[in-house]
Amino acid sequence: MSTVLGLLFFGGVFCIWYFVKRKPDKRKRNIAIATAGVALVGGLLFGNEPEERADTKSIESTQKSSLPKTGSSSSENKNSVEESTIQSSSTSTLSSAAEVQESKASSESAKVDVTLEAPAEVEADPNNQATIAGKTTPNARVSVGLGVIGDSTTADGEGNFSLTHELSKQEEDSITLYATLDGSTESTKVKVRPNSEKVAQQEAEKQREAEEASLPVEYRSALNKAKSYATSMNMSRQRVHDQLTSEYGEQFSPEAAQYAMDNLHGIDWNANALEKAKSYQEMDMSPDRIRDQLTSEHGEQFTPEEADYAMQHLNQ
């Protein structure tokens, strides 16, 4: 029994060292400490008793053979042997307890107190990339989640770190940051918000699409015609409007034509004036005649400013 308990004790001590120094694991280290403690207590309760009897009998036999067989002398020698045996057992127990305490102290001294500081919220850029910067224990490994899928990095000698997190969807995400060093880990939550400008643009686009979907067919048709005249035929803004409402043109209602002009975006009217000027120049018109044709109410109906731009850039 004492042999089994002894092996169990030393096995527990070895496991304490292994799970503290070689492969840090708090749970397994605690199990090893508990196992060594049970073995130690069991050895104290059951392991020394037979040995004490054997040692006592051996000493008594030796004393009896070397000393006179007087009652008082035998009694004194027996008491002396018992005291010696008890002292030896106590010394062994104290030595084992000291080893356990030394192992526990070594385990606790190896543990590192990891700190982790990070912003509670960050905003992603228009590309859905969020940069998370913070401070932790120097040289600690910092990761998003377990670091299997998310980004991870190692803090510098002063504990500073920076890593990125990509939003998979255009919506708020809550992630967990972990900082790990020598088997010790600290974590904190970080909320990642989508880019506010991109969200506003998307909301405006959704609203515009919803408005267009609810529009009468005539309004959408007028807008499509207006885009065609402005981009493919280089018409002026006023000429496009007149073409939409003219009885000789598209004959849209004034309301549909106005909607089309209000929503005709992204047209460079200066560029349209220049293209028209070039076409008239190919017809061998003089500069003055070209300008008059650009601004005439019976011609292209560009604004004076647009005509000036065209004439300034005509031969460039």
C-alpha positions, 0 to 999 in steps of 0.5 A: 500500500505504501509503495502505491501511495509513494508512486502516486505521490511522485507521479503527482509531483512530476505532473505538477512540474510538467503542466507548469513548465513544459505544457502549462494547463491550469486544470491538469495542474490542479488535478496533479496537485490534488493527486499528490496531496491525497497520496501524501495524506494516505502515506501519512495515515497508512504508509508509516504504521507497518514500517514503524512496527518493523523498525521498533521490533528490530531496534527492540531485538537489537537492544535486548540482545546487547543489554542486560535483561532488566525490566527498567533498562528494557523499558527505557530502551523501548521508549528511546526507540519509539521516540527516534522512530516518531522523530524520523516519521515527522521529519519525512512528513515535513520534507514531503510537505515542503516539496509540495509547497515548493511545487505550488510556489513554483507553479504560481511564480510561473504564471503571468498576469496578462492585461488587455486594453482595447477600445469598446467600439471601432468603425470600419472603413468603406472597405469594411476593414476595422483597425483595432489598436490597444495595449497588452502585456509585452510580447503577448499574442493577440487574436480575434477569437481563437485566431484560427479565422480572424487576424492575429498579431504579437504585441511589441516590447511595450505591449502595443498591438494593432490588428484588423477585422473584416466585417462579413456583412454591412452590419454591426459585429461583436468580437472577442479579443484574446491576449495570451502569454505563457499559458495565461489568457485575458479577453475583452469584447469589441463592437465593430460598426459599419462605416457611417458614410457607406451606410448613409449612401446605401440607405439613400440608394435604397430610398431612391430605388424604393421611390423609383419602384413606386413611380408611374411608368411615365416618370421612369420613361421620361428619365430614361429618355432624358439620359439618352438625349444628354449622353448620346446626343450631347444636348443641353439641359434646356434642349433635353427638357424641351424635347421631352415635352414638345408635341413634335418630340416625346410629348411627356407631361410637364410633371414627368419631364420635370421629374426627369430633369430633377433626377438627371445626375452625373451629366457634364453640360460643359462637355456636351457644349464642347462636343457640339462646338466641335461638330459645328467646326467640322461644318466650317462654321466661324467661331462667332457663328458656332457660339451663337448656335450654341446659345441660340433659343432656336439652336442648342440652348446652352448657357453663356457659361457653357458656351464660353467653356466650349469656345475656350477649349475648342482648339485644344 
